């Protein structure tokens, strides 16, 4: 979400006519570089041994003009105090007075700050214009009372043209300012020989990632000679059936979640197959595979052709089609489309009842369930400790049971946890580490513990599982480092499949939902949701379909402005629209119902609008009226679109920490407004779907400029 708001602030700055870079009488001399992360000079971690500046280092000066929630003072020779306060603090540097030399490819500085910087970001502004596309996020900077060095390669931005006369930097030290940050010796310099070598190695690694992404696309599109046609998992066996194509020698490969099918040159776990058709029956659990007792319910199976020493993939790899259930609870249908999210106090659950809500979302920190070894829960032969979040989830699901709502759990793994992916570069949450057997086992252990406990009525039930958050903005919400889309998506689908093959054993009616922002055929973040979803369909066709759905977040284009019906000019009724917001929900309603997107070609997938709301910029009567009108539109349009199964309004209550937004149904304390006072939109949401709907919602037609609710609808070809 911050990325969107950041872009809005930049836009406002540029439209205001203020120069982003320029001279100022209050300058801070600074020199630029970044922290080491292993051997990668572009990774951004701390280093207590700063490089010695060379005579040709370029000093950069901060300027006070256009700083946001930052004040600056000089406290020593090349040492400065930046006082950070409020949301999204940042400060610009003066424009370069001349072009940088080609070899100037490192930024370095020393800093000390008593708080952790959650996400440090540099904008490489060309001709004074910062943009998200020309910026880098370096993850967190640890709190430190002694100076630490940060250094980073800026070759990527130099190659893209940054570093000419008139260009500058924007220095963004975190989401929320928390006091005094000291910075000294901030320079742009040449690389050392070791840094050049590390960058070459990083470049080779980047090419390998790109090649893997290309391999995955080719794999999905390929028509292989052989096939695996069905995989059945019983309580103790796995039965794999398929066909081999042509003559030759073939084996059946057992591919584990920590293995990448397109990159394998050898296949360590295989079984022989004979004849044009085969049926292989194996034990479900394999003892001591790479340090764990491995459950083959997670495997996908492929035919491999053997030609001398060469082994070549000869089919797509197929996951389990059928898994024998441990338990079979009855399906719980949604009683209506109305839902809530982001609440967790008694008043929230009272609102669920009073409003007659049918569904809610709730966050679950998986690392609060299991994050280390212990002695309380054994999975895969490894004992784990159960964390404090078990009691919290127990309480939440019990409250939801009492409120009579369907629950979708948003499964999150915090970046600074044992789940951290090796390539993670920061962000609020991480893609879970699935690169080795023991990391996979901990992830599967936590999900199995949850499914076995919360797919039943006591203490309460989780009905659907939303995997991670806004994966198209992976750098912030599901971080796996800088990845080509296909490599990132392949890991995400593995995560979804692991959860699915666990949950389906305890609840055959549960859906696994992918989480996406309001972007559609545009990447304000890292990737385009439309492309990711289309490729997910391809994965399902190639590797066997599963019960996945979509948890979409159709916020307005500009989250701060409630009048989306006027402002959302890039939300069109085209299937390639840049955004899907409340304005053009018809697009995703159509997409989810297209024949090629149906589950096994027959059943519409679940579609939740699981996070969104209209903002009231203030608590003025006009702003509250506009917010309520937007809520009325959202309800009325959602109710008319049968492809959308539910909408969970987020936030339930305004939150002062949420980037300045007031998108809740209830207020925070301000002026004459007491905390948790119902706003006009609260009454709109309560009335939706009841006998009071027309009385409460129809007066907002005038605000929306409509003569009837049908006027907001658009037919889709």
C-alpha positions in Angstrom: 0.0 0.0 0.0 2.8 2.4 0.8 4.1 2.2 -2.8 0.8 3.5 -4.1 0.8 6.3 -1.7 4.4 7.1 -2.3 3.6 7.4 -6.0 0.7 9.7 -5.2 2.9 12.0 -3.1 5.5 12.2 -5.9 2.8 13.0 -8.4 1.5 15.8 -6.1 5.0 17.1 -5.7 5.6 17.3 -9.4 2.2 18.7 -10.2 2.7 21.4 -7.6 5.5 22.8 -9.8 8.2 22.4 -7.1 11.6 21.1 -8.2 12.5 17.9 -6.6 16.2 18.6 -6.8 17.9 21.9 -6.4 20.2 24.1 -4.4 19.3 25.2 -0.9 21.1 27.4 1.6 20.9 24.5 4.2 22.9 21.8 2.6 24.2 18.5 4.0 27.4 17.2 2.5 27.0 13.5 2.0 28.8 10.6 0.2 26.9 7.5 -1.1 27.3 3.7 -1.0 25.4 0.6 0.5 25.7 -2.4 3.0 27.0 -5.8 2.0 24.7 -8.9 2.0 26.9 -11.8 1.7 28.9 -11.4 -1.5 26.3 -9.3 -3.4 27.2 -5.6 -3.5 23.6 -4.8 -4.3 21.9 -6.5 -1.4 22.0 -3.7 1.2 23.1 -4.9 4.6 25.3 -3.3 7.2 29.1 -3.3 7.3 31.2 -2.0 10.2 34.2 -1.4 8.0 33.5 1.5 5.6 35.6 1.8 2.5 38.2 4.6 2.6 37.1 7.4 0.3 39.2 7.9 -2.8 40.2 11.3 -4.0 37.6 11.2 -6.9 34.7 10.3 -4.6 31.7 12.4 -5.4 30.1 14.2 -2.4 26.4 14.7 -2.6 24.5 17.5 -0.7 21.1 17.1 0.9 18.7 20.0 0.4 15.8 21.0 2.7 13.6 21.9 -0.2 10.7 19.5 -0.6 11.7 17.3 2.3 8.8 15.5 3.9 8.7 14.9 7.6 12.5 15.4 7.8 14.4 18.3 9.3 18.1 18.5 9.0 21.1 20.1 10.8 24.9 19.7 10.5 26.5 18.4 13.7 30.1 17.7 12.6 32.5 17.4 9.7 30.4 15.6 7.0 28.0 14.5 9.8 24.3 15.4 9.9 21.3 14.9 12.0 18.0 14.0 10.2 15.1 14.4 12.5 12.4 12.0 11.2 8.7 12.4 12.2 5.4 11.3 10.8 4.6 9.0 7.9 6.9 8.4 4.9 9.8 10.7 5.8 12.2 11.5 2.9 14.7 14.1 1.8 16.2 15.0 -1.6 19.8 15.7 -2.5 21.0 18.6 -4.7 21.1 18.0 -8.4 24.5 16.7 -9.7 26.5 19.6 -11.0 28.1 17.5 -13.8 27.8 14.0 -15.2 29.2 11.2 -13.1 32.2 9.2 -14.5 31.3 5.8 -15.9 33.1 4.0 -13.0 31.1 5.7 -10.3 28.9 2.8 -9.4 28.7 2.5 -5.6 26.7 4.5 -3.0 28.0 4.4 0.6 27.2 6.1 3.9 27.4 5.6 7.6 24.4 5.9 9.8 23.2 5.4 13.4 19.6 5.3 14.5 18.0 4.0 17.7 15.1 2.3 15.7 15.0 -0.2 12.9 14.4 1.3 9.5 11.7 -1.1 8.2 12.2 -0.4 4.5 15.1 1.8 3.3 14.5 3.1 -0.2 16.6 5.2 -2.6 15.0 7.0 -5.6 17.2 7.7 -8.5 15.5 10.8 -9.9 16.2 11.8 -13.5 15.9 15.5 -14.1 14.4 15.9 -10.7 11.5 13.4 -11.2 11.5 10.4 -8.8 9.5 7.3 -9.7 9.0 3.9 -8.2 10.3 2.3 -11.4 13.6 4.0 -10.8 14.0 3.2 -7.1 15.5 0.5 -5.0 14.3 -1.0 -1.7 17.0 -2.4 0.4 15.0 -4.1 3.2 15.5 -3.1 6.8 18.4 -1.3 8.4 19.0 -2.5 11.9 18.9 -0.2 14.8 22.4 0.8 15.9 23.9 3.1 18.5 27.3 3.1 16.8 27.9 4.0 13.2 27.3 1.3 10.6 28.1 1.4 6.9 25.6 0.9 4.2 26.8 0.4 0.6 25.2 -0.7 -2.6 25.9 -1.1 -6.3 24.0 1.4 -8.4 25.1 -0.1 -11.7 21.6 -0.9 -12.7 20.6 2.7 -12.4 23.8 4.0 -14.1 23.1 1.7 -17.0 19.5 3.0 -17.2 20.9 6.6 -17.6 21.0 7.9 -14.1 24.0 10.0 -13.1 23.8 12.9 -15.5 23.9 16.6 -14.6 20.6 17.6 -13.0 19.9 14.1 -11.6 19.5 13.6 -7.8 18.6 11.1 -5.1 15.7 10.8 -2.7 16.6 9.3 0.6 13.6 7.4 2.2 14.4 6.1 5.7 11.4 3.9 6.5 7.6 4.1 6.7 7.4 6.1 10.0 9.8 8.6 11.4 11.0 7.9 14.9 13.5 10.5 16.0 17.0 11.4 15.1 19.0 9.6 12.5 22.7 10.5 12.0 24.3 10.2 8.6 27.9 10.9 7.7 30.4 10.2 4.8 27.7 9.8 2.2 29.5 9.4 -1.2 29.3 8.0 -4.7 32.5 6.2 -5.6 34.1 3.6 -7.8 34.0 -0.1 -7.1 36.8 -2.0 -5.5 38.1 -5.1 -7.3 36.3 -7.4 -4.8 33.0 -5.5 -5.4 33.5 -5.8 -9.2 33.9 -9.6 -8.8 30.9 -9.8 -6.6 28.8 -7.9 -9.0 29.9 -10.2 -11.9 28.8 -13.1 -9.8 25.5 -11.4 -9.0 25.0 -10.8 -12.7 25.6 -14.4 -13.5 23.0 -15.3 -10.8 20.6 -12.9 -12.4 21.0 -14.5 -15.8 20.3 -17.9 -14.2 17.0 -16.5 -12.8 16.0 -15.2 -16.1 16.8 -18.5 -17.8 14.8 -20.4 -15.2 11.8 -18.0 -15.9 12.1 -18.7 -19.6 12.4 -22.5 -18.9 9.2 -22.4 -16.9 7.3 -20.6 -19.6 8.5 -23.1 -22.2 7.6 -26.0 -19.8 4.0 -24.8 -19.4 3.6 -24.4 -23.2 5.2 -27.6 -24.3 3.3 -30.6 -25.6 5.3 -33.5 -24.1 5.2 -37.0 -25.6 4.5 -38.7 -22.2 2.0 -37.9 -19.5 1.1 -38.5 -15.9 -2.7 -38.8 -16.0 -3.7 -39.4 -12.4 -2.2 -39.4 -8.9 -4.2 -40.9 -6.0 -3.0 -40.6 -2.4 -4.5 -43.0 0.2 -3.7 -43.1 3.9 -0.5 -45.0 3.3 0.1 -45.3 -0.5 0.5 -43.1 -3.6 -0.7 -44.5 -6.9 0.6 -42.9 -10.1 -0.8 -43.7 -13.5 0.3 -42.5 -16.9 1.7 -43.1 -20.4 5.1 -43.1 -22.0 5.6 -41.6 -25.4 7.5 -43.6 -28.1 10.3 -46.1 -27.6 13.1 -45.9 -25.1 13.7 -46.2 -21.4 11.7 -44.2 -19.0 11.5 -43.6 -15.2 9.0 -41.9 -13.0 10.4 -39.0 -11.1 9.3 -38.1 -7.6 9.8 -34.3 -7.5 9.8 -32.6 -4.0 8.7 -29.1 -3.3 12.2 -27.9 -2.8 13.2 -29.1 -6.3 12.7 -27.1 -9.5 11.5 -29.4 -12.2 12.8 -27.3 -15.1 16.3 -27.0 -13.7 17.0 -30.6 -12.8 19.7 -32.3 -14.7 19.6 -35.4 -12.5 16.4 -36.8 -10.9 17.5 -38.3 -7.5 14.2 -40.0 -6.7 12.9 -42.3 -9.5 11.0 -45.5 -10.1 11.2 -47.6 -13.2 8.2 -47.9 -15.6 7.6 -50.4 -18.4 5.3 -50.3 -21.4 3.2 -47.7 -23.0 1.0 -47.4 -19.9 2.0 -47.6 -16.3 0.6 -47.8 -12.8 3.1 -47.4 -9.9 2.1 -47.9 -6.3 4.5 -46.6 -3.6 4.6 -46.0 0.1 3.2 -42.6 1.0 5.9 -41.7 3.6 9.6 -42.0 2.9 11.8 -42.3 6.0 14.8 -40.0 6.3 14.7 -38.2 2.9 17.2 -35.3 3.2 16.8 -35.2 7.0 13.0 -35.5 7.3 10.3 -38.2 7.1 8.8 -37.0 3.8 5.1 -37.3 2.9 4.7 -37.9 -0.8 1.3 -36.1 -0.7 3.4 -33.0 -1.6 5.2 -34.6 -4.6 4.5 -34.0 -8.2 5.3 -36.8 -10.6 6.8 -36.7 -14.1 8.0 -39.1 -16.8 11.7 -38.8 -17.5 13.4 -40.3 -20.5 16.8 -42.0 -20.0 19.3 -42.0 -22.8 22.7 -43.1 -21.5 23.8 -40.7 -18.8 21.2 -38.1 -19.9 17.8 -37.8 -18.2 15.3 -35.5 -19.9 11.9 -34.4 -18.7 9.3 -36.1 -21.0 6.0 -35.0 -19.4 4.5 -32.2 -17.2 4.8 -32.9 -13.5 1.5 -33.7 -11.9 0.3 -33.2 -8.3 -2.1 -35.4 -6.5 -5.6 -35.5 -8.0 -7.2 -37.2 -5.1 -6.2 -37.4 -1.4 -7.9 -39.6 1.1 -9.4 -37.3 3.8 -8.7 -37.5 7.4 -11.8 -35.6 8.3 -14.8 -34.6 6.2 -16.7 -31.6 7.7 -19.8 -30.3 6.0 -19.5 -27.3 3.7 -20.5 -24.0 5.2 -22.1 -21.8 2.5 -21.9 -18.0 2.6 -25.2 -16.6 3.8 -24.6 -13.3 2.0 -21.9 -11.2 0.3 -21.3 -8.8 3.2 -18.1 -9.1 5.2 -15.6 -7.3 7.3 -11.8 -7.4 7.8 -9.0 -6.1 10.1 -10.8 -6.1 13.4 -10.1 -8.1 16.5 -11.9 -6.6 19.5 -15.3 -7.4 21.0 -17.0 -4.5 19.2 -15.8 -5.8 15.9 -17.5 -9.2 16.5 -20.6 -7.4 17.7 -20.7 -5.5 14.5 -20.4 -8.7 12.5 -23.6 -9.8 14.3 -25.5 -6.5 14.1 -24.7 -6.1 10.5 -25.5 -9.7 9.6 -22.2 -10.3 8.0 -21.5 -13.6 6.3 -17.7 -13.5 6.3 -14.5 -12.1 7.7 -10.8 -12.1 7.0 -8.2 -12.5 9.7 -4.4 -12.4 9.7 -2.4 -15.4 10.9 1.3 -15.0 11.5 2.5 -18.5 10.8 5.8 -17.8 12.5 3.7 -17.3 15.7 2.4 -20.9 15.3 5.8 -22.6 14.7 9.1 -20.9 14.2 11.6 -23.1 15.9 12.3 -26.6 17.0 11.0 -27.7 20.4 9.3 -30.7 22.0 5.5 -30.0 21.6 4.6 -31.0 18.0 6.4 -33.6 15.8 6.1 -33.4 12.1 8.2 -35.2 9.5 10.2 -36.6 12.4 11.2 -33.2 13.6 9.9 -31.7 16.9 8.7 -28.1 17.0 7.6 -25.6 19.6 4.1 -24.2 19.4 4.1 -20.4 19.6 1.9 -17.9 21.4 -0.2 -17.2 18.3 -2.0 -20.5 18.9 -3.9 -19.0 21.8 -4.7 -15.9 19.7 -6.0 -17.9 16.8 -8.0 -20.0 19.2 -9.6 -16.8 20.5 -10.3 -15.3 17.0 -11.9 -18.4 15.5 -14.1 -18.9 18.6 -15.3 -15.3 18.3 -16.0 -15.8 14.6 -17.9 -19.0 15.3 -20.0 -17.2 17.8 -20.7 -14.5 15.2 -21.7 -17.1 12.6 -19.3 -16.0 9.9 -17.2 -17.8 7.3 -13.5 -17.2 8.0 -10.7 -16.6 5.5 -7.3 -16.8 7.1 -4.5 -14.7 5.5 -1.4 -16.7 6.0 1.6 -14.5 6.6 5.3 -15.1 7.4 7.2 -12.2 8.8 10.5 -11.3 7.2 12.6 -11.5 10.3 11.5 -15.1 11.1 12.8 -18.6 10.4 10.6 -18.7 7.3 12.7 -16.0 5.5 13.5 -16.9 1.9 17.3 -16.9 1.2 16.8 -14.2 -1.4 14.5 -12.0 0.6 15.5 -8.4 0.5 13.2 -6.9 3.1 9.5 -6.1 3.0 6.9 -6.6 5.7 6.5 -10.3 5.0 8.5 -13.0 3.2 7.9 -15.7 0.7 8.3 -18.8 2.8 11.6 -20.6 2.4 11.0 -23.7 0.3 14.6 -24.2 -0.9 15.5 -27.3 1.2 13.8 -30.2 2.9 14.0 -28.9 6.5 12.7 -25.4 5.7 9.8 -27.0 3.7 9.1 -29.3 6.6 8.7 -26.5 9.1 6.3 -24.7 6.7 4.3 -27.9 6.2 4.3 -28.5 10.0 2.8 -25.2 10.8 0.1 -25.5 8.1 -0.7 -29.1 9.2 -1.0 -28.0 12.8 -3.4 -25.3 11.8 -5.5 -27.4 9.4 -5.8 -30.2 11.9 -6.9 -27.8 14.6 -9.0 -25.2 12.7 -10.9 -27.2 10.1 -13.4 -28.2 12.7 -16.0 -26.5 14.9 -13.9 -26.5 18.1 -12.4 -24.1 18.9 -13.6 -22.6 15.6 -13.2 -23.1 11.9 -11.1 -21.5 9.2 -13.0 -22.1 6.0 -10.7 -20.6 3.3 -7.0 -19.9 3.2 -5.6 -16.7 1.6 -2.0 -17.3 0.8 0.2 -14.4 1.8 -0.7 -10.8 0.8 -0.7 -8.8 -2.5 1.9 -10.9 -4.2 2.0 -8.7 -7.3 3.7 -6.2 -4.9 6.1 -8.9 -3.7 8.9 -6.6 -2.6 6.7 -5.2 0.2 4.2 -7.9 1.0 5.6 -11.3 0.0 9.3 -10.6 -0.5 11.6 -13.1 -2.4 14.1 -10.5 -3.6 14.2 -9.3 -7.2 12.8 -12.0 -9.4 11.5 -12.6 -12.9 7.7 -13.1 -12.7 7.7 -16.7 -13.6 10.3 -17.7 -11.0 8.4 -15.8 -8.3 5.1 -17.3 -9.4 6.5 -20.8 -9.5 7.4 -20.5 -5.8 4.0 -18.9 -5.0 2.2 -21.8 -6.6 4.3 -24.3 -4.7 3.3 -22.5 -1.5 -0.4 -22.6 -2.5 -0.1 -26.3 -3.4 1.5 -27.2 -0.1 -1.3 -25.6 1.8 -3.9 -27.1 -0.5 -2.6 -30.7 -0.1 -2.7 -30.3 3.6 -6.0 -28.5 4.0 -7.9 -30.8 1.6 -7.2 -33.7 4.0 -9.2 -31.9 6.7 -11.7 -29.9 4.7 -12.5 -30.9 1.1 -14.6 -27.7 0.6 -11.9 -25.2 1.4 -10.4 -22.9 -1.2 -6.8 -21.6 -1.4 -7.0 -18.0 -2.6 -4.3 -15.9 -4.3 -4.0 -12.3 -3.1 -3.7 -9.3 -5.4 -3.8 -5.5 -5.4 -6.1 -3.3 -7.5 -3.6 -3.5 -10.4 -4.7 -5.6 -13.3 -2.8 -5.3 -16.6 -0.3 -2.9 -15.0 2.5 -3.4 -12.5 2.6 -0.5 -10.0 4.4 -3.1 -8.0 6.6 -5.9 -9.3 4.2 -7.9 -11.5 0.8 -7.7 -13.4 -2.0 -9.6 -11.6 -3.7 -10.4 -14.9 -0.5 -12.2 -16.2 0.0 -14.0 -12.9 -3.5 -15.3 -12.9 -3.4 -16.4 -16.5 -0.2 -18.3 -15.8 -1.8 -19.8 -12.7 -4.4 -21.2 -15.1 -1.7 -22.6 -17.3 -0.1 -24.3 -14.3 -3.4 -25.9 -13.4 -3.8 -27.2 -16.9 -0.3 -28.6 -17.0 0.1 -30.0 -13.5 -3.5 -30.8 -12.5 -6.1 -28.4 -11.3 -6.8 -27.6 -7.7 -9.3 -25.5 -5.8 -7.7 -22.1 -6.0 -9.6 -18.8 -6.2 -8.9 -15.1 -6.1 -8.7 -12.6 -3.1 -8.7 -9.3 -4.9 -8.3 -5.8 -3.5 -10.2 -3.3 -5.8 -9.2 -0.1 -3.9 -9.6 3.2 -5.9 -6.7 4.1 -8.1 -5.8 6.9 -5.7 -6.5 5.4 -2.2 -6.8 8.8 -0.7 -9.6 10.1 -2.9 -13.1 8.7 -2.3 -14.7 9.8 -5.6 -13.4 6.8 -7.7 -16.5 7.1 -9.9 -14.9 10.3 -11.2 -11.2 9.9 -10.6 -10.5 6.3 -11.8 -9.8 7.2 -15.4 -7.5 4.2 -15.9 -10.2 1.8 -14.6 -12.0 0.9 -17.8 -14.3 -1.8 -18.9 -11.7 -3.4 -21.1 -10.2 -6.8 -20.2 -6.8 -5.2 -20.4 -7.6 -2.3 -18.1 -4.8 -1.1 -16.0 -6.7 -1.2 -12.7 -9.8 -3.0 -11.4 -11.5 -0.8 -8.8 -15.0 -0.5 -7.5 -15.7 1.4 -10.7 -15.2 -1.5 -13.1 -15.7 -4.7 -11.1 -17.5 -6.1 -14.2 -14.0 -6.9 -15.6 -12.9 -9.4 -12.9 -16.5 -10.7 -12.6 -16.3 -11.6 -16.3 -12.7 -13.0 -16.0 -13.6 -15.4 -13.2 -16.5 -16.8 -15.2 -14.6 -17.3 -18.5 -14.8 -21.0 -19.5 -11.0 -21.3 -19.6 -10.7 -20.1 -16.1 -13.2 -22.5 -14.5 -12.1 -25.1 -12.0 -11.6 -28.3 -14.0 -13.5 -26.5 -16.8 -16.8 -26.8 -14.9 -17.0 -24.8 -11.7 -16.6 -21.1 -11.1 -13.7 -20.4 -8.7 -14.2 -18.5 -5.5 -13.8 -14.7 -5.9 -13.6 -12.6 -2.7 -13.0 -8.8 -2.6 -11.0 -9.4 0.5 -9.5 -5.9 1.2 -10.6 -2.5 0.1 -12.5 0.6 1.2 -13.2 4.2 0.3 -11.3 6.9 2.2 -12.7 9.9 4.1 -9.7 12.3 3.9 -11.1 14.0 7.0 -14.1 13.8 9.3 -15.9 16.7 7.5 -19.5 16.2 6.5 -18.6 16.3 2.8 -15.7 13.8 3.1 -17.9 11.4 5.1 -20.7 11.7 2.5 -18.3 10.9 -0.3 -16.9 7.9 1.5 -20.4 6.6 2.3 -21.5 7.1 -1.3 -18.5 5.0 -2.4 -19.5 2.3 0.0 -23.1 2.3 -1.4 -21.7 1.9 -4.9 -19.4 -0.9 -3.8 -22.3 -2.8 -2.2 -24.8 -2.2 -5.0 -22.3 -3.3 -7.7 -21.0 -6.3 -5.8 -24.6 -7.5 -5.2 -25.4 -7.4 -8.9 -22.3 -9.4 -10.0 -22.8 -13.1 -9.6 -19.1 -13.9 -10.2 -18.2 -12.1 -6.9 -18.9 -14.3 -3.9 -18.2 -11.8 -1.0 -16.7 -8.5 -0.1 -14.9 -7.9 3.2 -14.6 -4.2 4.0 -11.2 -3.2 5.1 -10.5 -1.6 7.5 -13.4 -2.1 9.9 -12.1 0.9 11.8 -9.8 3.8 10.9 -6.2 3.2 11.9 -3.8 6.1 12.5 -0.9 4.0 11.4 -2.4 3.1 8.0 -0.5 5.7 5.9 -2.9 8.5 6.7 -6.0 6.7 5.4 -9.4 6.7 7.0 -11.0 3.8 5.2 -12.8 2.3 8.1 -16.5 2.1 9.0 -15.7 3.5 12.4 -13.5 6.5 13.4 -10.4 7.0 15.5 -10.3 9.6 18.2 -10.0 13.1 16.7 -11.6 16.4 17.6 -15.3 15.8 18.5 -15.0 12.2 17.2 -14.6 9.5 19.9 -12.7 6.3 19.1 -14.8 3.7 17.2 -17.7 6.1 16.5 -19.8 4.8 13.5 -19.3 6.9 10.4 -22.0 7.3 7.7 -20.5 4.4 5.8 -21.0 2.2 8.8 -24.8 2.7 8.4 -24.5 2.0 4.6 -22.7 -1.3 5.3 -25.2 -2.3 7.9 -28.2 -1.5 5.7 -26.8 -3.4 2.7 -28.9 -6.5 1.9 -31.6 -5.6 4.5 -35.0 -4.1 4.3 -33.4 -0.7 5.1 -31.2 -0.8 2.1 -33.2 1.5 -0.2 -33.9 4.0 2.7 -30.2 4.3 3.6 -28.4 3.9 0.3 -30.7 5.6 -2.3 -30.0 9.2 -1.0 -26.4 8.7 -2.2 -27.5 8.4 -5.8 -27.4 12.2 -6.0 -23.8 12.3 -4.6 -22.8 9.8 -7.2 -24.5 11.6 -10.0 -26.8 8.7 -10.8 -30.5 8.6 -11.4 -30.7 4.8 -10.6 -28.3 2.1 -9.5 -28.4 0.5 -12.9 -26.6 3.6 -14.1 -23.3 2.4 -12.6 -23.4 -0.9 -14.4 -21.7 -1.6 -17.7 -22.4 -4.6 -20.0 -19.3 -6.7 -20.9 -19.1 -8.4 -24.3 
